[in-house]
């Protein structure tokens, strides 16, 4: 391909969640930045995060304890160096957010942060803004980014390809709804595209979580790992009018308990930490209870807590449940697990660098090594902050180049009706065979069907560029990593649980 007419910036950021905007703000101190986001600036997984941000800032806490809890949750597969870097940087990351105007809850004396407790944590260390921390963080970040004269924001901008030159990522191709294909070049490209929740029928993720970053990185040969470790949040609302509304872990931290249809508090049968065990354990326990009793949900019981306590700590949840006539101080809340977070992704080092020169990644799209086989609650926003800032700092060593001949793939769009059918089939396959509990036969069947769907996608008649259909191919690419990773993982660990492996080890 010959030279492409492109617009030049010092840095390109793809995605507008906490990782992308943190990186953009720090990178803007060194030059011009463009933020490309496929929806509105505020729409990201960050906005939907309820619980908070983990940081050892309490008097009885320490980074060593935070480190220990993270390593335990990760089930022996964390990168210890990455974990230590994360937990040591946590307090300063919180202070930086507060300096931008993020409003976190204070204690009764209004002197220190009010700290919540969540599953897997040995101390109260969750800095929060009631039960909508992500929304508050994204609000503060959006305001800061829009005020920065070095940052250009382009909304409704879907990145279709990464541009390469002599083995280096030097830009991207973007589909603009009104102007068609546009090209941007830069000395560095940051992938901050979020997760892959739309692989599944039930997810807490927004509509934009379609594994775009993993697919983009895969197409240029970047290393991708640990995609089999899909975290399912144990407690999302089970109700036909409000599918997969997340009930934050902090509810259980405040004293909420889980009951089955017989009213039994069943976590006593599964883990000594009860409802505050790591998410993989709680999700499998719920799944086991539902199958044992042949029921469609379990219940989260807060009725032993006072109405004032519930409304003070969880105002968003209370208001949302009112819409479906549930009052948590009176009624048990029907809940089921739903896909929540991708622990794997594009492999990075401590500075956010991928295996492709010029390409960085941060946030949920990245595999930093922090989460291992299972992410500790409220380490996600923290990871986005810490590693995005580290990546921006390492930009100082990136050399600008003068793009000449650039290469990029030609993406193939299909009709939206075909894309819808393929996406629904994929969701069904992943939900049935690659969920909380897996089996060898199901995994191999899933891989075969996904490959068939991808071949079908490639052979369907081309259609005008369409985001929904391009997302479908991104999901197909990512799904193969998830399933192949699950097939290759021969030991049950963390979020990967293969019933055949469990049976074999018991023999």
KEFI-860317 format. One record per residue (C-alpha): x, y, z; residue number from 1; residue in three letters. Coordinates in Angstrom, 3 decimals, m for minus. Example, Ala and Ser with C-alpha at 12.3 -4.5 7.8 and 13.67 -1.06 7.14 Angstrom:
2
xx, yy, zz, volo, bake
12.300, m4.500, 7.800, 1, ALA
13.670, m1.060, 7.140, 2, SER
***
This chain:
507
xx, yy, zz, volo, bake
0.000, 0.000, 0.000, 1, UNK
1.303, 3.423, m0.871, 2, UNK
1.439, 6.426, 1.396, 3, UNK
m1.892, 7.203, 3.052, 4, UNK
m3.213, 10.697, 3.619, 5, UNK
m3.126, 10.892, 7.396, 6, UNK
m3.425, 13.320, 10.258, 7, UNK
m0.439, 13.448, 12.603, 8, UNK
m0.426, 13.524, 16.414, 9, UNK
2.279, 12.726, 18.932, 10, UNK
0.097, 10.089, 20.586, 11, UNK
m3.093, 8.222, 19.666, 12, UNK
m5.376, 6.848, 22.394, 13, UNK
m8.036, 4.315, 21.420, 14, UNK
m10.702, 4.206, 24.135, 15, UNK
m12.026, 6.630, 26.733, 16, UNK
m12.248, 4.747, 30.017, 17, UNK
m10.026, 5.432, 33.005, 18, UNK
m6.922, 3.877, 31.405, 19, UNK
m7.227, 5.799, 28.150, 20, UNK
m7.974, 9.171, 29.715, 21, UNK
m5.284, 8.807, 32.395, 22, UNK
m2.752, 8.074, 29.685, 23, UNK
m4.062, 10.958, 27.555, 24, UNK
m3.732, 13.506, 30.358, 25, UNK
m0.145, 12.517, 31.144, 26, UNK
0.860, 12.143, 27.489, 27, UNK
m0.547, 15.616, 26.752, 28, UNK
2.269, 17.068, 28.882, 29, UNK
4.659, 15.839, 26.188, 30, UNK
2.767, 16.750, 23.007, 31, UNK
m0.463, 16.468, 21.041, 32, UNK
m2.916, 13.653, 21.765, 33, UNK
m6.036, 12.433, 19.985, 34, UNK
m8.570, 10.283, 21.835, 35, UNK
m10.648, 8.073, 19.536, 36, UNK
m13.709, 6.534, 21.162, 37, UNK
m16.371, 4.559, 19.365, 38, UNK
m19.267, 5.943, 21.392, 39, UNK
m19.517, 9.002, 23.633, 40, UNK
m16.517, 10.035, 25.724, 41, UNK
m18.129, 8.982, 28.998, 42, UNK
m19.318, 5.563, 27.808, 43, UNK
m16.953, 2.900, 29.077, 44, UNK
m16.788, 0.071, 31.600, 45, UNK
m15.357, 2.624, 34.041, 46, UNK
m18.670, 4.480, 34.172, 47, UNK
m20.489, 1.364, 35.349, 48, UNK
m18.065, 0.378, 38.130, 49, UNK
m19.896, 0.526, 41.453, 50, UNK
m17.582, m0.717, 44.176, 51, UNK
m14.478, 1.452, 44.212, 52, UNK
m10.698, 1.454, 44.036, 53, UNK
m8.501, m0.683, 46.277, 54, UNK
m5.635, 1.091, 48.043, 55, UNK
m3.839, 0.490, 51.331, 56, UNK
m4.512, 3.910, 52.846, 57, UNK
m6.053, 2.897, 56.184, 58, UNK
m4.103, 2.968, 59.449, 59, UNK
m4.291, m0.798, 59.945, 60, UNK
m3.442, m1.560, 56.329, 61, UNK
m0.228, m1.841, 54.312, 62, UNK
0.828, m2.447, 50.744, 63, UNK
2.203, m5.805, 51.912, 64, UNK
m1.295, m6.911, 52.968, 65, UNK
m2.792, m5.629, 49.723, 66, UNK
m0.084, m7.508, 47.843, 67, UNK
m0.784, m10.714, 49.750, 68, UNK
m4.532, m10.524, 49.094, 69, UNK
m3.951, m9.914, 45.376, 70, UNK
m1.570, m12.857, 45.089, 71, UNK
m3.987, m15.174, 46.908, 72, UNK
m6.869, m14.208, 44.633, 73, UNK
m4.660, m14.741, 41.568, 74, UNK
m4.141, m18.379, 42.611, 75, UNK
m0.400, m18.477, 42.040, 76, UNK
m0.413, m17.085, 38.483, 77, UNK
0.178, m13.378, 39.189, 78, UNK
3.398, m11.652, 38.169, 79, UNK
4.781, m10.721, 41.629, 80, UNK
6.714, m7.747, 40.269, 81, UNK
3.589, m6.314, 38.628, 82, UNK
1.536, m6.844, 41.787, 83, UNK
4.088, m5.091, 43.976, 84, UNK
4.251, m2.162, 41.556, 85, UNK
0.443, m1.923, 41.577, 86, UNK
m0.060, m1.922, 45.332, 87, UNK
2.834, 0.429, 46.080, 88, UNK
1.534, 2.978, 43.565, 89, UNK
m2.078, 2.758, 44.775, 90, UNK
m2.133, 5.561, 47.396, 91, UNK
m0.563, 8.130, 45.062, 92, UNK
m2.979, 7.113, 42.297, 93, UNK
m5.927, 7.876, 44.604, 94, UNK
m4.437, 11.254, 45.496, 95, UNK
m3.962, 12.052, 41.807, 96, UNK
m7.613, 11.302, 41.063, 97, UNK
m8.715, 13.436, 43.999, 98, UNK
m6.534, 16.280, 42.708, 99, UNK
m8.523, 16.163, 39.457, 100, UNK
m11.748, 16.635, 41.386, 101, UNK
m12.933, 13.070, 41.942, 102, UNK
m15.080, 13.145, 45.080, 103, UNK
m14.570, 10.122, 47.318, 104, UNK
m16.555, 9.483, 50.489, 105, UNK
m14.979, 10.613, 53.764, 106, UNK
m15.310, 9.129, 57.231, 107, UNK
m17.535, 10.622, 59.914, 108, UNK
m14.860, 13.179, 60.871, 109, UNK
m14.421, 14.175, 57.198, 110, UNK
m10.663, 13.773, 57.588, 111, UNK
m9.882, 10.367, 56.030, 112, UNK
m11.356, 8.284, 53.240, 113, UNK
m14.317, 6.094, 54.190, 114, UNK
m13.075, 2.604, 53.338, 115, UNK
m15.291, m0.309, 52.344, 116, UNK
m14.507, m4.019, 52.357, 117, UNK
m14.978, m6.492, 49.518, 118, UNK
m14.424, m10.182, 48.849, 119, UNK
m10.819, m11.376, 49.087, 120, UNK
m9.605, m8.317, 51.029, 121, UNK
m8.248, m8.747, 54.560, 122, UNK
m8.805, m5.079, 55.407, 123, UNK
m11.227, m2.262, 54.655, 124, UNK
m9.411, m0.595, 51.757, 125, UNK
m11.986, 0.282, 49.093, 126, UNK
m12.044, 4.011, 48.331, 127, UNK
m15.456, 4.817, 46.890, 128, UNK
m18.130, 7.336, 45.963, 129, UNK
m21.238, 5.651, 47.414, 130, UNK
m22.071, 2.857, 44.938, 131, UNK
m21.216, 4.726, 41.743, 132, UNK
m17.481, 5.225, 41.996, 133, UNK
m16.863, 4.607, 38.318, 134, UNK
m19.362, 7.250, 37.286, 135, UNK
m17.697, 9.808, 39.563, 136, UNK
m14.207, 8.943, 38.327, 137, UNK
m15.281, 9.151, 34.680, 138, UNK
m16.972, 12.507, 35.362, 139, UNK
m13.788, 13.986, 36.780, 140, UNK
m11.658, 12.519, 33.978, 141, UNK
m13.983, 13.779, 31.250, 142, UNK
m13.869, 17.303, 32.642, 143, UNK
m10.076, 17.276, 32.880, 144, UNK
m9.585, 15.921, 29.363, 145, UNK
m11.989, 18.388, 27.772, 146, UNK
m10.101, 21.278, 29.390, 147, UNK
m6.677, 20.187, 28.108, 148, UNK
m5.704, 22.155, 24.974, 149, UNK
m3.293, 19.425, 23.851, 150, UNK
m6.042, 16.778, 23.671, 151, UNK
m8.364, 16.354, 20.677, 152, UNK
m11.440, 14.160, 21.211, 153, UNK
m13.182, 12.307, 18.397, 154, UNK
m16.389, 10.523, 19.407, 155, UNK
m18.278, 7.879, 17.396, 156, UNK
m14.908, 6.927, 15.913, 157, UNK
m14.466, 3.174, 15.383, 158, UNK
m10.892, 2.028, 14.831, 159, UNK
m10.772, m0.729, 12.208, 160, UNK
m7.018, m1.361, 11.843, 161, UNK
m3.633, m0.551, 13.298, 162, UNK
m1.079, 0.808, 10.822, 163, UNK
2.376, m0.738, 10.611, 164, UNK
5.706, 0.424, 9.216, 165, UNK
8.849, m1.712, 9.372, 166, UNK
7.449, m3.826, 12.194, 167, UNK
6.348, m0.821, 14.254, 168, UNK
2.820, 0.363, 15.032, 169, UNK
2.645, 3.962, 13.805, 170, UNK
m1.070, 4.745, 13.680, 171, UNK
m4.570, 3.536, 12.970, 172, UNK
m7.395, 3.559, 10.463, 173, UNK
m10.731, 4.808, 11.753, 174, UNK
m14.254, 4.618, 10.404, 175, UNK
m16.096, 7.917, 10.787, 176, UNK
m19.871, 7.719, 10.538, 177, UNK
m20.022, 10.842, 8.364, 178, UNK
m16.590, 11.121, 6.697, 179, UNK
m15.735, 7.489, 5.965, 180, UNK
m12.226, 6.076, 6.550, 181, UNK
m9.626, 8.368, 8.108, 182, UNK
m6.007, 7.675, 9.015, 183, UNK
m3.959, 8.904, 11.964, 184, UNK
m0.246, 8.489, 12.629, 185, UNK
1.792, 9.004, 15.805, 186, UNK
4.958, 7.959, 17.628, 187, UNK
2.873, 5.785, 19.950, 188, UNK
m0.589, 4.174, 20.007, 189, UNK
m2.359, 3.289, 23.260, 190, UNK
m4.979, 0.532, 23.242, 191, UNK
m7.463, 1.187, 26.030, 192, UNK
m10.549, m0.398, 24.531, 193, UNK
m11.862, m2.274, 27.565, 194, UNK
m13.210, m5.796, 27.836, 195, UNK
m15.023, m8.547, 25.955, 196, UNK
m18.276, m8.987, 27.869, 197, UNK
m20.405, m9.136, 24.736, 198, UNK
m19.050, m12.619, 24.095, 199, UNK
m21.729, m13.818, 26.532, 200, UNK
m25.507, m13.647, 26.791, 201, UNK
m25.314, m12.271, 30.342, 202, UNK
m22.751, m9.596, 31.164, 203, UNK
m22.456, m6.508, 33.312, 204, UNK
m20.495, m4.831, 30.505, 205, UNK
m21.996, m2.099, 28.300, 206, UNK
m22.739, m2.611, 24.589, 207, UNK
m19.295, m1.316, 23.606, 208, UNK
m17.364, m4.186, 25.251, 209, UNK
m16.717, m6.145, 22.056, 210, UNK
m13.030, m7.153, 22.397, 211, UNK
m11.930, m4.573, 19.819, 212, UNK
m8.447, m4.101, 21.271, 213, UNK
m7.649, m7.810, 21.451, 214, UNK
m8.697, m8.219, 17.814, 215, UNK
m6.709, m5.174, 16.646, 216, UNK
m3.596, m6.360, 18.460, 217, UNK
m4.029, m9.915, 17.216, 218, UNK
m4.163, m8.788, 13.596, 219, UNK
m0.667, m7.305, 13.817, 220, UNK
0.793, m10.219, 15.763, 221, UNK
0.894, m8.884, 19.326, 222, UNK
1.192, m11.403, 22.157, 223, UNK
m2.132, m12.233, 23.843, 224, UNK
m2.485, m14.423, 26.923, 225, UNK
m4.753, m15.679, 29.724, 226, UNK
m8.028, m14.990, 27.893, 227, UNK
m9.510, m18.165, 29.419, 228, UNK
m9.695, m16.364, 32.767, 229, UNK
m13.126, m14.773, 32.395, 230, UNK
m14.424, m13.400, 35.673, 231, UNK
m18.107, m13.779, 36.416, 232, UNK
m19.533, m11.382, 38.981, 233, UNK
m21.473, m13.475, 41.486, 234, UNK
m24.379, m11.103, 42.010, 235, UNK
m26.272, m9.494, 39.159, 236, UNK
m30.007, m8.889, 39.358, 237, UNK
m32.150, m11.675, 37.943, 238, UNK
m35.210, m9.908, 36.592, 239, UNK
m36.743, m9.855, 33.086, 240, UNK
m37.075, m6.068, 33.127, 241, UNK
m33.476, m5.354, 34.172, 242, UNK
m31.080, m8.003, 32.937, 243, UNK
m27.601, m8.194, 34.470, 244, UNK
m27.772, m5.085, 36.660, 245, UNK
m24.755, m5.426, 38.921, 246, UNK
m25.188, m5.625, 42.693, 247, UNK
m21.790, m4.512, 43.965, 248, UNK
m19.544, m6.730, 46.062, 249, UNK
m19.678, m4.019, 48.713, 250, UNK
m23.209, m5.195, 49.608, 251, UNK
m21.702, m8.448, 50.858, 252, UNK
m18.897, m6.470, 52.458, 253, UNK
m21.534, m4.561, 54.407, 254, UNK
m23.097, m7.813, 55.651, 255, UNK
m25.365, m9.068, 52.873, 256, UNK
m25.591, m12.869, 52.674, 257, UNK
m26.535, m15.403, 50.010, 258, UNK
m29.455, m17.822, 50.346, 259, UNK
m30.827, m20.536, 48.111, 260, UNK
m34.502, m21.170, 47.319, 261, UNK
m34.847, m23.080, 50.578, 262, UNK
m33.646, m20.046, 52.521, 263, UNK
m30.355, m21.709, 53.499, 264, UNK
m27.215, m19.571, 53.757, 265, UNK
m25.221, m21.936, 51.558, 266, UNK
m21.724, m20.374, 51.514, 267, UNK
m20.964, m22.261, 54.749, 268, UNK
m20.700, m25.362, 52.540, 269, UNK
m18.130, m23.873, 50.164, 270, UNK
m15.581, m21.587, 51.836, 271, UNK
m14.612, m20.390, 55.308, 272, UNK
m14.653, m16.795, 54.033, 273, UNK
m18.353, m17.209, 53.217, 274, UNK
m19.747, m14.431, 51.001, 275, UNK
m16.406, m12.602, 51.063, 276, UNK
m14.497, m15.391, 49.336, 277, UNK
m12.947, m14.435, 45.964, 278, UNK
m15.391, m14.061, 43.085, 279, UNK
m14.513, m17.309, 41.330, 280, UNK
m15.397, m19.311, 44.440, 281, UNK
m18.656, m17.461, 45.110, 282, UNK
m19.745, m17.712, 41.456, 283, UNK
m19.103, m21.464, 41.345, 284, UNK
m20.965, m21.903, 44.634, 285, UNK
m24.006, m20.082, 43.239, 286, UNK
m23.814, m22.125, 40.036, 287, UNK
m23.654, m25.342, 42.067, 288, UNK
m26.656, m24.369, 44.231, 289, UNK
m28.749, m23.474, 41.190, 290, UNK
m27.957, m26.807, 39.535, 291, UNK
m28.446, m28.803, 42.746, 292, UNK
m31.895, m27.323, 43.416, 293, UNK
m32.743, m26.820, 39.715, 294, UNK
m33.523, m23.153, 40.240, 295, UNK
m32.922, m20.092, 38.075, 296, UNK
m31.280, m17.858, 40.700, 297, UNK
m30.253, m17.492, 44.349, 298, UNK
m30.979, m14.594, 46.688, 299, UNK
m28.967, m11.792, 48.243, 300, UNK
m30.376, m11.032, 51.678, 301, UNK
m29.899, m7.544, 53.181, 302, UNK
m33.045, m7.535, 55.290, 303, UNK
m31.080, m7.755, 58.550, 304, UNK
m29.489, m4.369, 57.734, 305, UNK
m31.290, m1.150, 58.581, 306, UNK
m33.061, 0.809, 55.867, 307, UNK
m30.923, 3.878, 56.630, 308, UNK
m27.713, 1.864, 56.368, 309, UNK
m28.708, 0.415, 53.005, 310, UNK
m29.876, 3.739, 51.551, 311, UNK
m26.749, 5.554, 52.744, 312, UNK
m24.257, 3.085, 51.288, 313, UNK
m26.145, 1.938, 48.185, 314, UNK
m28.417, 4.734, 46.906, 315, UNK
m28.055, 3.772, 43.239, 316, UNK
m28.930, 0.150, 43.907, 317, UNK
m31.927, 1.139, 46.047, 318, UNK
m33.296, 3.486, 43.371, 319, UNK
m32.763, 0.918, 40.621, 320, UNK
m34.450, m1.892, 42.551, 321, UNK
m37.443, 0.346, 43.215, 322, UNK
m38.137, 0.274, 39.483, 323, UNK
m38.862, m3.450, 39.740, 324, UNK
m40.687, m3.226, 43.096, 325, UNK
m37.859, m4.653, 45.198, 326, UNK
m37.096, m2.988, 48.529, 327, UNK
m33.827, m4.451, 49.850, 328, UNK
m34.639, m3.763, 53.503, 329, UNK
m37.752, m5.950, 53.050, 330, UNK
m37.104, m8.312, 50.148, 331, UNK
m34.421, m10.759, 49.131, 332, UNK
m32.830, m9.801, 45.819, 333, UNK
m32.808, m12.519, 43.115, 334, UNK
m29.279, m12.754, 41.689, 335, UNK
m27.231, m14.801, 39.201, 336, UNK
m23.596, m14.622, 38.092, 337, UNK
m22.820, m12.785, 34.835, 338, UNK
m19.625, m12.216, 32.871, 339, UNK
m17.913, m9.201, 34.360, 340, UNK
m14.209, m8.888, 33.550, 341, UNK
m11.500, m10.245, 31.257, 342, UNK
m8.352, m10.991, 33.259, 343, UNK
m6.319, m11.766, 30.137, 344, UNK
m5.591, m9.694, 27.066, 345, UNK
m2.751, m8.014, 25.224, 346, UNK
0.486, m8.830, 27.052, 347, UNK
2.331, m5.790, 28.442, 348, UNK
5.328, m5.074, 30.640, 349, UNK
5.369, m2.787, 33.673, 350, UNK
5.437, 0.218, 31.351, 351, UNK
2.392, m0.735, 29.290, 352, UNK
4.518, m1.775, 26.305, 353, UNK
3.232, m4.647, 24.162, 354, UNK
5.330, m7.027, 22.045, 355, UNK
4.850, m4.661, 19.072, 356, UNK
7.095, m1.556, 19.130, 357, UNK
5.057, 1.636, 19.327, 358, UNK
1.946, m0.115, 20.665, 359, UNK
0.903, 0.257, 24.306, 360, UNK
m2.073, m1.207, 26.179, 361, UNK
m3.684, m0.487, 29.539, 362, UNK
m6.877, m1.249, 31.409, 363, UNK
m9.026, m4.321, 30.847, 364, UNK
m7.669, m4.939, 27.345, 365, UNK
m4.190, m5.516, 28.802, 366, UNK
m2.705, m8.545, 30.488, 367, UNK
m0.291, m6.929, 32.948, 368, UNK
0.176, m10.017, 35.116, 369, UNK
m1.524, m8.361, 38.089, 370, UNK
m4.650, m10.534, 38.130, 371, UNK
m3.235, m13.986, 37.462, 372, UNK
m6.072, m16.511, 37.392, 373, UNK
m8.591, m14.231, 39.118, 374, UNK
m8.834, m10.485, 39.722, 375, UNK
m9.184, m9.254, 43.285, 376, UNK
m12.214, m6.991, 43.694, 377, UNK
m11.605, m3.274, 43.018, 378, UNK
m8.143, m3.815, 41.571, 379, UNK
m9.425, m3.069, 38.049, 380, UNK
m9.732, 0.716, 38.224, 381, UNK
m6.476, 0.755, 40.169, 382, UNK
m4.686, m1.258, 37.471, 383, UNK
m5.990, 1.098, 34.776, 384, UNK
m4.660, 4.102, 36.673, 385, UNK
m1.265, 2.766, 37.658, 386, UNK
m0.226, 1.175, 34.379, 387, UNK
m1.610, 3.960, 32.191, 388, UNK
0.504, 6.450, 34.137, 389, UNK
3.547, 4.180, 33.826, 390, UNK
2.982, 3.894, 30.080, 391, UNK
2.747, 7.660, 29.652, 392, UNK
5.986, 8.087, 31.569, 393, UNK
7.769, 5.636, 29.266, 394, UNK
6.693, 7.643, 26.206, 395, UNK
9.751, 9.794, 26.734, 396, UNK
11.843, 7.051, 25.148, 397, UNK
9.652, 6.666, 22.063, 398, UNK
11.139, 8.100, 18.873, 399, UNK
8.960, 9.813, 16.302, 400, UNK
9.182, 8.511, 12.739, 401, UNK
8.135, 9.950, 9.403, 402, UNK
5.560, 7.502, 8.035, 403, UNK
6.157, 6.583, 4.438, 404, UNK
4.665, 3.348, 3.164, 405, UNK
2.076, 2.159, 5.681, 406, UNK
0.276, m1.147, 5.747, 407, UNK
m3.122, m2.034, 7.108, 408, UNK
m5.564, m4.843, 6.547, 409, UNK
m8.810, m4.461, 4.671, 410, UNK
m11.705, m5.106, 7.021, 411, UNK
m14.700, m6.925, 5.641, 412, UNK
m18.141, m5.733, 6.707, 413, UNK
m21.249, m7.861, 6.243, 414, UNK
m24.954, m7.098, 6.359, 415, UNK
m26.193, m6.217, 9.833, 416, UNK
m28.785, m8.987, 9.790, 417, UNK
m26.025, m11.536, 9.187, 418, UNK
m23.873, m9.946, 11.893, 419, UNK
m26.768, m10.138, 14.364, 420, UNK
m27.282, m13.840, 13.656, 421, UNK
m23.564, m14.595, 14.054, 422, UNK
m23.279, m12.601, 17.278, 423, UNK
m26.303, m14.309, 18.824, 424, UNK
m24.908, m17.723, 17.888, 425, UNK
m21.543, m16.828, 19.405, 426, UNK
m23.128, m15.611, 22.649, 427, UNK
m25.049, m18.893, 22.950, 428, UNK
m21.939, m21.009, 22.319, 429, UNK
m19.825, m19.119, 24.833, 430, UNK
m22.540, m19.116, 27.503, 431, UNK
m23.239, m22.851, 27.165, 432, UNK
m19.679, m24.132, 26.901, 433, UNK
m17.174, m21.524, 28.118, 434, UNK
m18.802, m20.147, 31.255, 435, UNK
m18.242, m20.683, 34.976, 436, UNK
m17.983, m24.483, 34.659, 437, UNK
m16.541, m26.107, 31.514, 438, UNK
m16.101, m29.587, 30.012, 439, UNK
m13.649, m30.944, 27.444, 440, UNK
m16.305, m31.921, 24.922, 441, UNK
m18.041, m28.565, 25.187, 442, UNK
m14.807, m26.627, 24.729, 443, UNK
m13.850, m28.522, 21.572, 444, UNK
m17.379, m28.177, 20.232, 445, UNK
m17.257, m24.444, 20.942, 446, UNK
m13.954, m23.991, 19.120, 447, UNK
m15.224, m25.865, 16.063, 448, UNK
m18.443, m23.833, 15.902, 449, UNK
m16.619, m20.521, 16.384, 450, UNK
m14.210, m21.333, 13.564, 451, UNK
m17.190, m22.200, 11.346, 452, UNK
m18.852, m18.881, 12.197, 453, UNK
m15.651, m16.979, 11.384, 454, UNK
m15.292, m18.765, 8.020, 455, UNK
m18.928, m17.970, 7.288, 456, UNK
m18.313, m14.323, 8.169, 457, UNK
m15.402, m14.141, 5.729, 458, UNK
m17.387, m15.662, 2.860, 459, UNK
m20.575, m13.603, 3.255, 460, UNK
m21.081, m10.818, 0.674, 461, UNK
m19.316, m7.567, 1.528, 462, UNK
m21.451, m4.682, 2.734, 463, UNK
m20.758, m0.982, 3.331, 464, UNK
m18.582, m0.378, 6.424, 465, UNK
m20.653, m1.185, 9.493, 466, UNK
m19.509, m1.039, 13.131, 467, UNK
m21.880, m3.743, 14.361, 468, UNK
m20.570, m6.284, 11.867, 469, UNK
m16.906, m5.372, 12.467, 470, UNK
m17.532, m5.853, 16.182, 471, UNK
m18.869, m9.323, 15.338, 472, UNK
m15.543, m10.294, 13.772, 473, UNK
m13.643, m8.808, 16.712, 474, UNK
m15.695, m10.987, 19.057, 475, UNK
m15.046, m14.086, 16.947, 476, UNK
m11.290, m13.443, 17.049, 477, UNK
m11.311, m12.960, 20.822, 478, UNK
m13.561, m15.984, 21.407, 479, UNK
m10.977, m18.277, 19.820, 480, UNK
m8.364, m17.058, 22.303, 481, UNK
m10.721, m17.714, 25.222, 482, UNK
m11.640, m21.224, 24.113, 483, UNK
m8.154, m22.288, 23.006, 484, UNK
m6.756, m20.999, 26.291, 485, UNK
m9.339, m23.055, 28.188, 486, UNK
m8.469, m26.166, 26.162, 487, UNK
m4.742, m25.692, 26.733, 488, UNK
m5.121, m25.032, 30.465, 489, UNK
m4.777, m28.531, 31.945, 490, UNK
m5.190, m27.510, 35.578, 491, UNK
m8.186, m26.027, 37.334, 492, UNK
m7.045, m22.701, 38.685, 493, UNK
m8.853, m19.485, 39.554, 494, UNK
m11.532, m18.648, 37.020, 495, UNK
m10.849, m21.692, 34.848, 496, UNK
m12.818, m24.679, 36.110, 497, UNK
m13.103, m27.759, 33.913, 498, UNK
m15.295, m30.413, 35.505, 499, UNK
m13.460, m33.173, 33.631, 500, UNK
m10.144, m32.064, 35.142, 501, UNK
m11.741, m31.990, 38.596, 502, UNK
m13.119, m35.513, 38.112, 503, UNK
m9.788, m36.828, 36.857, 504, UNK
m7.879, m35.374, 39.816, 505, UNK
m10.374, m36.901, 42.249, 506, UNK
m9.844, m40.420, 40.876, 507, UNK
***
